[in-house]
């Protein structure tokens, strides 16, 4: 049997808040097989963004083990972990965070510049901009785009290094219904090509697009049906 692409065992993250200890994530076990589309729904402060950061190697767990494709990521050196993130994971956040001085083409191809040992097709940035419907605006700058268009460019950038896993944090957070539907359609197409997609969201309608949904509440994770 193949290793799950995500495997968490007893993962906990605590913070000191004055004299008190806050369990942002509390003793979570989770396995997600490759090629699945999974959502985690929960209110603000429930711990879902912290959990996503733990899975993506951005936050160190207080306790427990995080494995990606069988590799214990916190047993890696800083350089090894950085390479794994760059080669394996695509992060999609609520805000586009495009570099204003770079045109769309250079914003999209930026992740490929961080790993000189890996060859990336120079045409890929153009192809990705075509996929998100902005292929005719490669030389435009972020300031010339709407918020929804910037989000689509950011999603194209997420896909630049052909990640096997997409971690999306409120990817449709402040979008209108039409643009939200466009972004979700792109995620579904990516997933249909075999890429694992994990979305954390406060929106039940967004969460319901996934094959399986988990609910996050006060740092605890439970699998539960979600009605839009």
N, C-alpha and C positions, 0 to 999 in steps of 0.2 A: 504494500500500500504506500502511495506517495505521501511525503510529508505535507502537512497543511502549509499554506504559504504564510499564514499568521498563526502563531501558537503562544498563548499567554498562560502562565502557571503561577497562581498566587500573587499576581501583580498588585502592588499597593504603592500609593504615593501620598505621603503626609507632608503637611506644612505646619510650621509653628506660627500661630497667630496670637501674639502676646503670650500669656501663660498657658494658652490652650493649644491642642494639637488637632488639626483638621485633616480628616481622611478624604482627600479629593477623589481618590480611587481606592476602593477597598477590596482586597483579596479576590481579584478577578481571574477566572479561568475562561479562556476563549480559544476556539479553533475555527479558522476559516479556510476552506479549501480553495485552491487556485481556480480562477475563472468564475467565481461567484460575484454577485452584486448584493451587498449587505448594507443595511442602514442602522444607525443608532440614533434614537430619538430621545429628547429630554429637554427640560427647561434650562434656561440660563443658570449656571452654577451647579448643574447636576454632575459635572465631572467629565462630560463627553469629549470636550476639547483636550483636556489633560490626558485622557485615555488615548486619543489619536496621536498626541505628541509622544507618548510613551511607545506606541507601536512604531512610529516613524523615526525613533532614535533621536528625538529632539529634547526629550526630558528623561532624566535618569530615574528609574524606579527606586523607591525606598526599600522595597523587598520584592522578591519574585523574579521570574525569568521571562524575557521576551525573545522569541525566536522568529526569524523570517526565513522561510524556506529551509528550516532545520538549523540555521545558524544562530547561536546565542549572540545577539548583537552587542550586548554589554560586556562580552569577553573580547571584543575587538579593540584594536588601538584606535585613537582618534582618526588617524588617516584611513584605516581600513573601514571604519564606520562611515566616514564621509564618502568614500568611493562606493560603498554599498548603497547609500542613500541616493547618490547621483545616478547610479546605473540601474537600480531596481525600482525606485519609488518616484512617483510624480505627485507633488503636493499641489492641491487646489484650495485656495483660501477664499474667504468672503470678499476680500479686497484685492483688486488686480495687482497693485504694487508694481506697475510697469516702470521702467526707467525712462524718465521724460525726455532725456537727450538722445535716446536711441529710437530709430524708426521701428516699425512693426516687425520687419524682417529680422533685424538685429536683436530685438527683444525676444523673439521666439527662439532664435538659435543660441541664445546666451548659455543655457545649460550645457551645451556641447563643448563650450570653451573651457570648462572646468576639469576636463579629463583628457589631457593631451595624448594618453596612451590608447584612446578609443577613437576609431574612425566613424564619423557620422556623415551620412549622405548630405551634401551641401544643398540638394534640392528639397530636402525634407521640410525646411521652414516654409517654403512656398507651398508645398503640398498641404501642410497643416493649416495654413491660412486659407487655402482653397476650401478645406473641409469645414472650417468655421464660418465660411461665407465672406471672408475679407481678403481674398486672393488678389483683388484688383487695387488694394490699398497698401501694398507692402512698404512703400516709401513714406506713408503718412506717419505722424507722430501721435503719441497717446493723447495729447491735448486736443487733437482734432477728432476724437472719437467720443461717442456717448458712453455712459457707464456700462451699459450692456455689451457694447462692442469691445470695450477694454477687457471685460470679463472673458469674452470669447478669445481674445488674443492671449490672455493669461492661460486659458485652457490649452490653447495650441502650444504654448511654451511648456506646459506641464508634460505634453506628449513628445517633446523633442527627442529625448533620449530613449524612446521606445520602452517606457517602464512596464514592468509586469504587474505593478500594484499602484493604484491611484488612491490617495488618501485625501478626501475632500471635506473641508470644514465649512459648513454653511455656504455651499457654493452658489446658492440662489437667494441668499439672505435678503437683499434689498432690491430684487428685480421685479419688474411687472410680470404678469401672468404669461404673456406671449414669450418674453425673453427667457423666463424660467423654463418653459416647455422646450425651448430650443436647446438650452444647456442640458436638460435632462435627456433629451433625444441623443445628444452627442455622447453622454455617458453611456447610454444604452448601446449605441453603436460600438463604442470602445469595448464594452463588456462582451458584446457578441463576437468580437474578434479574439476573445480569450484573456483579456486583461481583467484582473480582479479589481473591483471598485468597492471602496468602503466610504460611505457618506455619513457624517454626523450632522444632524439638523434638529431644529425645534419644530419643524413643519411636519405634521402627520401626513399631509398629502404627498410631500416629497419622499418621506420615509416609505410610504406605501408602494413606491415604484420599484423597490428592491425585492429580491427573492425571499429574503428573511430579514426581520427587523428585531432589534434588541431595544429595550428601554433602559435608560440610565436614570437613576434616582438616588441622590445623596451618596454618590460614589459607588453604588451597587448596580450590577448589570443583570437583567433578566430577559429571556426571550419572550416576546409577546406579540400577538396579532395587533396590527395597527389599522384602524379605519380612517380613511381620508376625512 
